[in-house]
Amino acid sequence: MKCENYLCIYEINGDCLLTNIELDIMGQCKECIYISIEEESIQKLKAKSRNENLNL
């Protein structure tokens, strides 16, 4: 099954690793588990991305 939620631990290269999933009333996957990223890591990655995009 295809998956667009790249922050879910079950997503890899646009595909879901699970064979059966359920969707809630909003159409979102009930099995989704978000990866945990520390705030310091997020800020470093955001700064790196901004620098790369500004240097195009």
N, C-alpha and C positions, 0 to 999 in steps of 0.2 A: 504494500500500500504506500502511496506517496504521502509525504509529510513536508509541510512548509515551516514547521516550528523548529528552527535550528538550535534553540535553547533547550529542547527536550532531550533527555538522556537516551531515548529510544530512536532518535533520528540520526541517520548517517547517509550522507550524500543525497539528501532529498527523499530517502525512503525510511519507512518505519520498520523497526526490527521485530515488532510484535505481529502475531498472526491474526489475533482477534482484538478489536477495540470497540468501545462504546462511545457514542457521542452524547453530550448533554443537550438540553433544549436549545442552546445557542449554537450548536453544531461544533462544539469544541471537544477534543478528546478527553475522556475522563481518566485515562491512564497516564496522561502527561506528567512527567516529573521534571521540573526545571533544574538545570545545573546550578550549583552554588558557586558564586564568584565573589571573592572578598572585595570590598570597596576600593582598597589600595590598588588591586590588580585592574579593576575596571577603569580607574582614573589613569593609570599608566597606559592601558590599551587605547583609551579615548585620545590621550595626548599624542600617542604614536600615530594613530589614524589621522588626526588633524594635521600633524606635521607632514605626513605622506601626501595628503590631499592638497595641502597648500604649496607643496614643492612640485606640482605637476608641470 
